[in-house]
Amino acid sequence: MKKDVLLRLTNHKNKPLSEEQKIKIEANVILLEGSATLSRLDGFEKQLEERELRIQQWENNIKKTIEAQVAEEHKCLKDEYDALMARKESEFNNRMVDMKQKIYSFKHQLEDQHKSHSANLKRQYKSQITTLEKSIVIKDKEIGKLSATISQLKNDKKDIKKSVERKYKYLEDVIFAYYLYCVVNSP
């Protein structure tokens, strides 16, 4: 029985005894004899079990407290995270809406500028076409006048040539008649 008590004391579950403590207990067990020693050992064992039980309860209480604190901290962190994510998502959505509005506005502004610029180019093009058409009409009139003048000058040239030829023939006839007159009237 002594050995059984000694083994129970030296092979403690949660806090094994050091070699020094084992030697002291062995010495006390070997030296002490009788029922008083056994009852003391039983009392000591009960005290150890009670202390173990209190320590285990204390550890369980600490563990539960820590778990509760961790769970509470986890919940707080999750709530904080969810709030941050909701705020970030809201900011993101607001920025997306803002960007879409700016893009829409910019797109319409560009379209308006393009339409305005296109209309200006069309007006300039039409104005230049009209100016060119007017100048073509003026040039056509001038060409017509020049063509008429050239035709008139050609006709005048023909008339002058015919007139010169007639006058030449007439002068030739006059000269020939004068020559004949001179030849006939000469002594």
Z-matrix of the N, CA and C atoms (Angstrom, degrees):
N
C 1 1.446
C 2 1.514 1 110.82
N 3 1.318 2 116.36 1 -37.60
C 4 1.455 3 119.21 2 179.10
C 5 1.519 4 109.68 3 -60.12
N 6 1.310 5 113.91 4 -41.89
C 7 1.456 6 117.97 5 -177.69
C 8 1.513 7 110.12 6 -65.72
N 9 1.331 8 117.23 7 -37.82
C 10 1.466 9 121.71 8 179.54
C 11 1.523 10 110.85 9 -63.38
N 12 1.309 11 117.28 10 -44.95
C 13 1.476 12 122.13 11 177.88
C 14 1.516 13 109.02 12 -63.90
N 15 1.325 14 116.04 13 -44.96
C 16 1.465 15 120.67 14 179.82
C 17 1.523 16 110.37 15 -59.01
N 18 1.339 17 116.96 16 -44.07
C 19 1.470 18 120.39 17 179.01
C 20 1.523 19 111.23 18 -63.87
N 21 1.330 20 117.09 19 -41.24
C 22 1.466 21 119.76 20 179.61
C 23 1.511 22 111.08 21 -64.36
N 24 1.315 23 117.21 22 -38.34
C 25 1.468 24 120.66 23 -179.64
C 26 1.522 25 111.53 24 -72.19
N 27 1.312 26 116.94 25 -39.72
C 28 1.469 27 119.32 26 -175.52
C 29 1.535 28 112.23 27 -82.24
N 30 1.300 29 117.67 28 -23.13
C 31 1.478 30 120.59 29 178.84
C 32 1.534 31 110.18 30 -104.67
N 33 1.272 32 116.86 31 57.23
C 34 1.467 33 123.83 32 -179.64
C 35 1.528 34 109.65 33 -70.64
N 36 1.348 35 117.83 34 137.81
C 37 1.462 36 121.60 35 -173.54
C 38 1.533 37 113.65 36 -63.75
N 39 1.326 38 116.54 37 -65.53
C 40 1.470 39 120.64 38 -170.40
C 41 1.518 40 113.94 39 -81.08
N 42 1.333 41 115.24 40 -38.57
C 43 1.463 42 118.52 41 -178.95
C 44 1.514 43 108.27 42 -126.46
N 45 1.317 44 117.62 43 89.77
C 46 1.463 45 118.25 44 -179.91
C 47 1.535 46 110.19 45 -64.91
N 48 1.330 47 114.93 46 146.57
C 49 1.465 48 119.52 47 -177.96
C 50 1.519 49 109.79 48 -76.73
N 51 1.316 50 113.31 49 149.31
C 52 1.459 51 117.95 50 176.71
C 53 1.528 52 108.35 51 -74.34
N 54 1.325 53 116.01 52 167.08
C 55 1.466 54 121.50 53 -179.38
C 56 1.529 55 110.52 54 -59.97
N 57 1.304 56 115.99 55 -38.43
C 58 1.474 57 120.57 56 179.94
C 59 1.520 58 110.76 57 -61.43
N 60 1.353 59 115.16 58 -46.08
C 61 1.468 60 119.86 59 -179.15
C 62 1.534 61 110.26 60 -65.45
N 63 1.334 62 115.70 61 -38.90
C 64 1.465 63 119.24 62 178.93
C 65 1.535 64 110.48 63 -61.36
N 66 1.339 65 115.71 64 -43.54
C 67 1.476 66 120.10 65 -178.66
C 68 1.523 67 110.16 66 -63.13
N 69 1.348 68 117.62 67 -43.25
C 70 1.473 69 121.03 68 179.57
C 71 1.517 70 110.82 69 -62.18
N 72 1.355 71 115.40 70 -44.27
C 73 1.466 72 118.84 71 -178.65
C 74 1.524 73 109.39 72 -65.26
N 75 1.325 74 117.66 73 -42.49
C 76 1.461 75 121.14 74 178.86
C 77 1.532 76 110.02 75 -59.76
N 78 1.320 77 116.24 76 -43.47
C 79 1.466 78 120.04 77 -179.49
C 80 1.519 79 110.26 78 -63.54
N 81 1.357 80 115.69 79 -43.21
C 82 1.473 81 119.41 80 179.85
C 83 1.524 82 111.07 81 -64.86
N 84 1.333 83 116.82 82 -39.46
C 85 1.454 84 120.93 83 -177.94
C 86 1.526 85 109.31 84 -68.60
N 87 1.335 86 115.86 85 -42.75
C 88 1.456 87 119.58 86 -177.72
C 89 1.531 88 110.17 87 -67.62
N 90 1.329 89 116.61 88 -41.40
C 91 1.453 90 120.22 89 -176.12
C 92 1.526 91 112.20 90 -73.28
N 93 1.309 92 114.64 91 -41.53
C 94 1.470 93 118.16 92 -175.39
C 95 1.521 94 109.11 93 -82.54
N 96 1.234 95 115.52 94 136.59
C 97 1.440 96 118.95 95 -179.28
C 98 1.514 97 107.47 96 -130.15
N 99 1.273 98 113.42 97 154.98
C 100 1.438 99 117.70 98 172.60
C 101 1.510 100 113.17 99 104.42
N 102 1.316 101 112.44 100 179.45
C 103 1.460 102 120.11 101 -175.54
C 104 1.517 103 111.80 102 -73.27
N 105 1.343 104 117.32 103 -26.99
C 106 1.465 105 120.77 104 179.70
C 107 1.515 106 109.40 105 -64.16
N 108 1.309 107 113.91 106 -40.74
C 109 1.463 108 118.30 107 -179.62
C 110 1.516 109 109.81 108 -65.74
N 111 1.315 110 115.37 109 -43.09
C 112 1.461 111 118.55 110 179.59
C 113 1.517 112 111.31 111 -64.67
N 114 1.323 113 116.77 112 -41.81
C 115 1.463 114 118.92 113 -179.97
C 116 1.524 115 109.98 114 -66.30
N 117 1.347 116 116.35 115 -36.44
C 118 1.474 117 119.54 116 175.92
C 119 1.519 118 110.02 117 -64.05
N 120 1.336 119 114.17 118 -42.64
C 121 1.470 120 117.96 119 179.34
C 122 1.531 121 110.56 120 -64.61
N 123 1.333 122 116.20 121 -41.01
C 124 1.469 123 119.43 122 177.22
C 125 1.523 124 110.55 123 -62.40
N 126 1.333 125 116.13 124 -42.55
C 127 1.476 126 120.65 125 177.24
C 128 1.518 127 110.64 126 -62.03
N 129 1.323 128 114.73 127 -43.45
C 130 1.468 129 119.45 128 179.45
C 131 1.524 130 109.85 129 -62.75
N 132 1.352 131 114.62 130 -42.14
C 133 1.460 132 118.66 131 179.44
C 134 1.522 133 110.64 132 -64.49
N 135 1.332 134 117.17 133 -40.88
C 136 1.464 135 120.58 134 178.02
C 137 1.524 136 110.33 135 -63.29
N 138 1.346 137 115.56 136 -42.29
C 139 1.471 138 119.02 137 177.30
C 140 1.531 139 110.24 138 -59.99
N 141 1.341 140 114.40 139 -43.73
C 142 1.467 141 118.05 140 178.81
C 143 1.525 142 110.77 141 -61.68
N 144 1.323 143 116.76 142 -44.41
C 145 1.461 144 120.05 143 179.55
C 146 1.524 145 111.00 144 -63.27
N 147 1.352 146 115.97 145 -41.69
C 148 1.468 147 119.59 146 178.04
C 149 1.526 148 110.57 147 -63.42
N 150 1.334 149 114.64 148 -44.01
C 151 1.474 150 118.36 149 178.08
C 152 1.536 151 110.39 150 -62.83
N 153 1.333 152 114.62 151 -42.30
C 154 1.463 153 118.88 152 177.95
C 155 1.515 154 110.43 153 -60.03
N 156 1.333 155 115.74 154 -44.81
C 157 1.455 156 120.94 155 179.54
C 158 1.524 157 110.84 156 -61.80
N 159 1.361 158 116.51 157 -44.80
C 160 1.475 159 120.52 158 178.11
C 161 1.524 160 110.86 159 -63.61
N 162 1.346 161 114.41 160 -41.63
C 163 1.477 162 118.23 161 179.45
C 164 1.525 163 109.32 162 -64.45
N 165 1.329 164 116.14 163 -42.54
C 166 1.456 165 119.51 164 179.42
C 167 1.530 166 110.41 165 -64.31
N 168 1.368 167 116.36 166 -42.79
C 169 1.466 168 119.29 167 176.84
C 170 1.535 169 110.46 168 -62.71
N 171 1.322 170 114.49 169 -41.74
C 172 1.474 171 119.45 170 179.12
C 173 1.540 172 109.83 171 -62.45
N 174 1.353 173 115.16 172 -44.78
C 175 1.470 174 119.81 173 177.72
C 176 1.528 175 110.85 174 -61.56
N 177 1.368 176 115.27 175 -42.82
C 178 1.470 177 119.10 176 178.54
C 179 1.531 178 111.05 177 -62.82
N 180 1.349 179 115.15 178 -43.28
C 181 1.473 180 119.02 179 178.45
C 182 1.536 181 110.89 180 -61.37
N 183 1.347 182 114.62 181 -44.89
C 184 1.477 183 119.06 182 179.03
C 185 1.528 184 109.54 183 -62.68
N 186 1.346 185 115.53 184 -43.68
C 187 1.462 186 120.13 185 -179.74
C 188 1.529 187 110.35 186 -61.23
N 189 1.353 188 116.55 187 -45.29
C 190 1.463 189 120.27 188 178.74
C 191 1.527 190 111.05 189 -63.44
N 192 1.348 191 115.62 190 -41.82
C 193 1.468 192 119.77 191 178.73
C 194 1.525 193 110.29 192 -61.94
N 195 1.338 194 114.83 193 -46.35
C 196 1.472 195 119.22 194 -179.87
C 197 1.527 196 109.97 195 -63.16
N 198 1.353 197 116.09 196 -44.68
C 199 1.462 198 119.15 197 179.03
C 200 1.523 199 111.05 198 -61.11
N 201 1.340 200 116.22 199 -41.64
C 202 1.469 201 119.93 200 178.37
C 203 1.527 202 110.39 201 -63.49
N 204 1.348 203 116.05 202 -44.08
C 205 1.470 204 119.54 203 178.94
C 206 1.531 205 110.92 204 -63.87
N 207 1.350 206 114.84 205 -42.72
C 208 1.468 207 118.70 206 178.93
C 209 1.532 208 109.81 207 -63.14
N 210 1.342 209 116.39 208 -43.96
C 211 1.467 210 119.96 209 179.19
C 212 1.527 211 110.36 210 -62.25
N 213 1.336 212 115.59 211 -43.27
C 214 1.473 213 119.63 212 178.74
C 215 1.531 214 110.65 213 -63.85
N 216 1.329 215 115.78 214 -44.28
C 217 1.474 216 120.24 215 178.84
C 218 1.533 217 109.96 216 -63.88
N 219 1.341 218 115.06 217 -40.61
C 220 1.468 219 119.63 218 177.73
C 221 1.530 220 110.31 219 -61.55
N 222 1.345 221 115.44 220 -43.95
C 223 1.466 222 119.78 221 179.12
C 224 1.522 223 110.24 222 -63.16
N 225 1.343 224 116.54 223 -44.39
C 226 1.473 225 120.30 224 179.09
C 227 1.531 226 110.38 225 -61.44
N 228 1.338 227 115.31 226 -45.72
C 229 1.468 228 119.09 227 179.61
C 230 1.526 229 111.17 228 -63.32
N 231 1.339 230 116.13 229 -40.92
C 232 1.468 231 119.54 230 178.88
C 233 1.519 232 110.07 231 -64.39
N 234 1.346 233 116.73 232 -43.96
C 235 1.473 234 119.87 233 177.89
C 236 1.522 235 110.64 234 -60.94
N 237 1.338 236 115.30 235 -43.84
C 238 1.470 237 120.28 236 178.40
C 239 1.527 238 110.19 237 -61.95
N 240 1.335 239 115.23 238 -44.76
C 241 1.474 240 120.33 239 178.99
C 242 1.530 241 110.60 240 -61.24
N 243 1.343 242 115.49 241 -46.19
C 244 1.466 243 119.36 242 179.53
C 245 1.521 244 110.91 243 -61.70
N 246 1.344 245 116.67 244 -41.30
C 247 1.470 246 120.51 245 178.92
C 248 1.526 247 110.16 246 -63.90
N 249 1.347 248 115.92 247 -44.38
C 250 1.473 249 119.30 248 178.40
C 251 1.526 250 111.01 249 -62.70
N 252 1.331 251 115.99 250 -43.51
C 253 1.462 252 119.40 251 179.65
C 254 1.528 253 110.95 252 -63.83
N 255 1.339 254 116.20 253 -41.10
C 256 1.469 255 119.38 254 178.61
C 257 1.521 256 110.09 255 -63.36
N 258 1.339 257 116.23 256 -42.50
C 259 1.468 258 120.11 257 179.25
C 260 1.528 259 110.38 258 -64.74
N 261 1.347 260 115.91 259 -44.63
C 262 1.466 261 119.41 260 179.30
C 263 1.531 262 110.45 261 -63.40
N 264 1.329 263 116.07 262 -41.97
C 265 1.458 264 119.72 263 179.16
C 266 1.524 265 110.64 264 -63.78
N 267 1.327 266 115.54 265 -41.53
C 268 1.469 267 119.90 266 177.34
C 269 1.524 268 110.54 267 -62.95
N 270 1.345 269 116.86 268 -45.45
C 271 1.470 270 120.72 269 177.63
C 272 1.525 271 109.92 270 -60.69
N 273 1.333 272 116.23 271 -43.60
C 274 1.466 273 120.54 272 179.70
C 275 1.527 274 110.52 273 -60.66
N 276 1.343 275 115.21 274 -47.10
C 277 1.466 276 119.06 275 -179.72
C 278 1.525 277 110.87 276 -62.79
N 279 1.350 278 116.11 277 -41.94
C 280 1.470 279 119.59 278 178.21
C 281 1.525 280 110.70 279 -62.02
N 282 1.320 281 116.05 280 -42.86
C 283 1.465 282 119.40 281 179.71
C 284 1.525 283 110.79 282 -66.81
N 285 1.335 284 116.29 283 -38.43
C 286 1.464 285 119.18 284 177.70
C 287 1.526 286 110.52 285 -62.78
N 288 1.338 287 116.16 286 -44.38
C 289 1.466 288 119.84 287 178.28
C 290 1.519 289 109.54 288 -61.92
N 291 1.335 290 115.91 289 -44.51
C 292 1.467 291 120.64 290 179.27
C 293 1.525 292 110.75 291 -60.99
N 294 1.344 293 116.15 292 -45.01
C 295 1.463 294 120.08 293 179.94
C 296 1.535 295 110.47 294 -64.52
N 297 1.340 296 116.88 295 -40.64
C 298 1.459 297 119.63 296 178.69
C 299 1.526 298 110.33 297 -62.53
N 300 1.352 299 115.91 298 -41.76
C 301 1.464 300 119.27 299 178.49
C 302 1.521 301 110.67 300 -64.41
N 303 1.331 302 116.73 301 -43.12
C 304 1.466 303 119.96 302 179.16
C 305 1.526 304 110.63 303 -64.08
N 306 1.333 305 116.43 304 -43.06
C 307 1.466 306 120.20 305 179.18
C 308 1.529 307 109.96 306 -63.11
N 309 1.340 308 116.06 307 -43.76
C 310 1.465 309 120.33 308 178.58
C 311 1.522 310 109.97 309 -60.66
N 312 1.335 311 115.88 310 -46.96
C 313 1.467 312 120.95 311 179.22
C 314 1.523 313 110.62 312 -62.23
N 315 1.324 314 116.11 313 -45.61
C 316 1.469 315 120.67 314 -179.14
C 317 1.531 316 110.27 315 -63.76
N 318 1.331 317 116.14 316 -40.68
C 319 1.465 318 121.11 317 179.55
C 320 1.524 319 109.82 318 -60.98
N 321 1.354 320 115.76 319 -47.63
C 322 1.461 321 118.62 320 -179.53
C 323 1.525 322 111.60 321 -67.71
N 324 1.307 323 115.98 322 -35.45
C 325 1.467 324 119.38 323 176.77
C 326 1.531 325 109.65 324 -62.97
N 327 1.336 326 116.40 325 -45.04
C 328 1.467 327 120.01 326 177.89
C 329 1.529 328 111.38 327 -63.54
N 330 1.339 329 115.84 328 -41.57
C 331 1.463 330 119.01 329 178.58
C 332 1.526 331 110.57 330 -62.39
N 333 1.352 332 115.85 331 -43.64
C 334 1.468 333 119.44 332 178.51
C 335 1.520 334 110.80 333 -62.65
N 336 1.334 335 116.09 334 -43.41
C 337 1.464 336 119.23 335 178.22
C 338 1.527 337 110.06 336 -62.42
N 339 1.337 338 116.00 337 -41.56
C 340 1.464 339 120.03 338 179.74
C 341 1.531 340 110.24 339 -63.29
N 342 1.343 341 116.11 340 -45.57
C 343 1.463 342 119.65 341 179.40
C 344 1.523 343 110.49 342 -61.81
N 345 1.333 344 115.77 343 -45.06
C 346 1.465 345 120.41 344 179.94
C 347 1.523 346 110.32 345 -61.90
N 348 1.321 347 115.65 346 -47.35
C 349 1.469 348 120.34 347 -179.60
C 350 1.531 349 109.96 348 -63.72
N 351 1.332 350 116.15 349 -41.44
C 352 1.459 351 121.14 350 179.02
C 353 1.531 352 110.13 351 -63.61
N 354 1.336 353 116.75 352 -42.82
C 355 1.466 354 120.49 353 178.36
C 356 1.525 355 110.29 354 -63.71
N 357 1.349 356 116.32 355 -41.95
C 358 1.470 357 119.79 356 177.57
C 359 1.526 358 110.42 357 -61.44
N 360 1.336 359 116.60 358 -44.21
C 361 1.464 360 120.05 359 179.04
C 362 1.530 361 111.00 360 -62.65
N 363 1.349 362 116.11 361 -41.27
C 364 1.464 363 119.21 362 178.56
C 365 1.525 364 110.47 363 -62.96
N 366 1.366 365 115.99 364 -44.11
C 367 1.467 366 119.69 365 177.98
C 368 1.520 367 110.53 366 -60.50
N 369 1.327 368 116.02 367 -45.82
C 370 1.466 369 119.53 368 179.31
C 371 1.528 370 110.14 369 -62.55
N 372 1.320 371 116.58 370 -42.61
C 373 1.461 372 121.43 371 -179.95
C 374 1.531 373 109.88 372 -62.10
N 375 1.350 374 115.24 373 -47.91
C 376 1.466 375 118.94 374 179.71
C 377 1.520 376 110.69 375 -62.95
N 378 1.329 377 116.61 376 -41.14
C 379 1.464 378 120.93 377 178.87
C 380 1.524 379 110.18 378 -61.61
N 381 1.328 380 115.96 379 -44.95
C 382 1.463 381 119.58 380 179.53
C 383 1.528 382 110.80 381 -65.92
N 384 1.344 383 116.35 382 -39.64
C 385 1.468 384 120.42 383 178.08
C 386 1.533 385 109.06 384 -62.42
N 387 1.345 386 115.89 385 -45.81
C 388 1.466 387 120.06 386 179.92
C 389 1.518 388 110.31 387 -61.10
N 390 1.336 389 115.73 388 -44.83
C 391 1.468 390 120.03 389 178.76
C 392 1.524 391 110.18 390 -61.07
N 393 1.337 392 116.62 391 -44.82
C 394 1.467 393 120.55 392 178.58
C 395 1.530 394 111.26 393 -63.01
N 396 1.330 395 116.17 394 -42.65
C 397 1.463 396 119.56 395 178.92
C 398 1.526 397 110.80 396 -62.20
N 399 1.355 398 116.07 397 -42.32
C 400 1.467 399 119.66 398 178.02
C 401 1.523 400 110.26 399 -62.36
N 402 1.354 401 115.36 400 -45.11
C 403 1.464 402 117.41 401 -179.22
C 404 1.532 403 110.62 402 -66.74
N 405 1.356 404 117.29 403 -33.59
C 406 1.467 405 120.25 404 176.17
C 407 1.528 406 110.00 405 -64.19
N 408 1.350 407 116.08 406 -43.06
C 409 1.468 408 120.05 407 178.48
C 410 1.523 409 109.69 408 -60.86
N 411 1.351 410 116.21 409 -45.70
C 412 1.470 411 120.85 410 179.50
C 413 1.522 412 109.55 411 -61.63
N 414 1.332 413 116.21 412 -45.32
C 415 1.469 414 120.02 413 179.97
C 416 1.525 415 110.31 414 -63.92
N 417 1.352 416 116.54 415 -40.56
C 418 1.467 417 119.76 416 177.61
C 419 1.528 418 110.70 417 -60.77
N 420 1.349 419 115.93 418 -41.30
C 421 1.464 420 119.62 419 177.80
C 422 1.523 421 110.03 420 -62.72
N 423 1.355 422 114.46 421 -45.49
C 424 1.470 423 118.42 422 179.52
C 425 1.529 424 110.50 423 -62.35
N 426 1.351 425 116.05 424 -42.56
C 427 1.466 426 119.90 425 178.13
C 428 1.528 427 109.58 426 -62.19
N 429 1.339 428 115.92 427 -41.55
C 430 1.471 429 120.03 428 177.48
C 431 1.519 430 111.06 429 -60.39
N 432 1.350 431 114.87 430 -44.91
C 433 1.470 432 119.01 431 178.57
C 434 1.528 433 110.21 432 -61.98
N 435 1.365 434 114.66 433 -45.85
C 436 1.466 435 118.33 434 -179.91
C 437 1.530 436 111.04 435 -63.25
N 438 1.338 437 116.67 436 -40.94
C 439 1.471 438 120.18 437 177.82
C 440 1.525 439 110.06 438 -62.16
N 441 1.331 440 115.40 439 -43.23
C 442 1.473 441 119.26 440 178.88
C 443 1.523 442 109.97 441 -63.57
N 444 1.345 443 115.73 442 -42.19
C 445 1.463 444 120.04 443 179.25
C 446 1.516 445 109.81 444 -63.08
N 447 1.355 446 116.54 445 -44.11
C 448 1.469 447 120.35 446 179.54
C 449 1.527 448 109.55 447 -61.98
N 450 1.340 449 116.83 448 -45.43
C 451 1.468 450 120.09 449 178.77
C 452 1.526 451 110.08 450 -60.91
N 453 1.331 452 114.51 451 -43.33
C 454 1.466 453 119.11 452 179.12
C 455 1.519 454 110.13 453 -62.36
N 456 1.342 455 115.25 454 -44.01
C 457 1.466 456 118.61 455 -179.84
C 458 1.526 457 110.94 456 -64.54
N 459 1.345 458 117.87 457 -38.52
C 460 1.467 459 120.85 458 177.01
C 461 1.528 460 109.64 459 -61.81
N 462 1.324 461 114.59 460 -45.07
C 463 1.467 462 118.87 461 178.80
C 464 1.528 463 110.43 462 -63.25
N 465 1.368 464 114.07 463 -43.32
C 466 1.473 465 118.40 464 178.44
C 467 1.522 466 110.20 465 -61.25
N 468 1.342 467 115.42 466 -40.00
C 469 1.465 468 120.47 467 -179.50
C 470 1.525 469 109.47 468 -61.94
N 471 1.350 470 115.32 469 -45.57
C 472 1.463 471 119.68 470 179.14
C 473 1.530 472 109.86 471 -61.20
N 474 1.356 473 114.35 472 -44.13
C 475 1.465 474 118.51 473 -179.58
C 476 1.517 475 110.80 474 -63.28
N 477 1.340 476 116.08 475 -43.77
C 478 1.467 477 120.57 476 -179.81
C 479 1.520 478 109.01 477 -63.92
N 480 1.346 479 116.42 478 -42.10
C 481 1.462 480 120.49 479 -179.50
C 482 1.532 481 109.48 480 -61.80
N 483 1.337 482 115.75 481 -45.00
C 484 1.464 483 119.77 482 179.13
C 485 1.528 484 109.98 483 -63.46
N 486 1.337 485 113.69 484 -41.56
C 487 1.465 486 117.98 485 -179.71
C 488 1.513 487 110.46 486 -64.35
N 489 1.335 488 116.64 487 -42.08
C 490 1.461 489 121.61 488 179.93
C 491 1.526 490 108.38 489 -64.76
N 492 1.338 491 116.11 490 -44.05
C 493 1.463 492 119.86 491 179.96
C 494 1.535 493 109.93 492 -61.07
N 495 1.310 494 117.92 493 -41.91
C 496 1.459 495 120.87 494 178.38
C 497 1.519 496 111.04 495 -63.88
N 498 1.376 497 113.38 496 -45.56
C 499 1.462 498 117.01 497 -179.87
C 500 1.513 499 109.73 498 -65.21
N 501 1.333 500 117.10 499 -36.57
C 502 1.458 501 120.83 500 178.33
C 503 1.531 502 109.12 501 -63.58
N 504 1.307 503 115.62 502 -47.21
C 505 1.457 504 120.21 503 179.46
C 506 1.522 505 110.19 504 -61.85
N 507 1.334 506 113.63 505 -42.55
C 508 1.463 507 117.80 506 179.66
C 509 1.519 508 109.77 507 -62.18
N 510 1.352 509 116.79 508 -45.49
C 511 1.461 510 120.77 509 -179.82
C 512 1.529 511 109.53 510 -64.99
N 513 1.305 512 117.19 511 -38.06
C 514 1.460 513 120.58 512 177.31
C 515 1.537 514 109.67 513 -61.72
N 516 1.309 515 114.41 514 -43.93
C 517 1.467 516 119.57 515 178.74
C 518 1.526 517 110.59 516 -63.95
N 519 1.345 518 115.07 517 -40.54
C 520 1.471 519 119.27 518 179.23
C 521 1.524 520 108.65 519 -64.70
N 522 1.298 521 117.17 520 -44.91
C 523 1.465 522 121.27 521 -178.46
C 524 1.534 523 108.55 522 -65.03
N 525 1.300 524 118.32 523 -42.67
C 526 1.447 525 120.69 524 179.92
C 527 1.542 526 110.08 525 -64.92
N 528 1.310 527 115.94 526 -41.50
C 529 1.463 528 119.69 527 178.68
C 530 1.513 529 109.67 528 -64.60
N 531 1.294 530 116.38 529 -40.60
C 532 1.464 531 119.49 530 178.87
C 533 1.519 532 109.08 531 -66.45
N 534 1.296 533 117.42 532 -40.04
C 535 1.463 534 121.20 533 177.96
C 536 1.537 535 109.14 534 -62.30
N 537 1.267 536 116.45 535 -44.52
C 538 1.447 537 119.81 536 178.55
C 539 1.541 538 110.69 537 -64.54
N 540 1.251 539 115.37 538 -41.59
C 541 1.459 540 119.22 539 178.49
C 542 1.514 541 108.70 540 -62.12
N 543 1.291 542 116.90 541 -44.57
C 544 1.463 543 121.16 542 -178.99
C 545 1.533 544 108.32 543 -66.06
N 546 1.217 545 121.24 544 -40.27
C 547 1.453 546 124.24 545 -177.49
C 548 1.555 547 107.04 546 -71.66
N 549 1.204 548 119.88 547 -42.00
C 550 1.453 549 122.29 548 -178.79
C 551 1.539 550 108.57 549 -72.18
N 552 1.141 551 125.13 550 -38.19
C 553 1.454 552 127.88 551 -176.35
C 554 1.512 553 110.80 552 -94.48
N 555 1.097 554 120.75 553 15.59
C 556 1.456 555 118.74 554 -179.37
C 557 1.539 556 109.21 555 -100.98
N 558 1.256 557 120.67 556 141.86
C 559 1.447 558 127.11 557 -177.16
C 560 1.405 559 113.15 558 -73.38
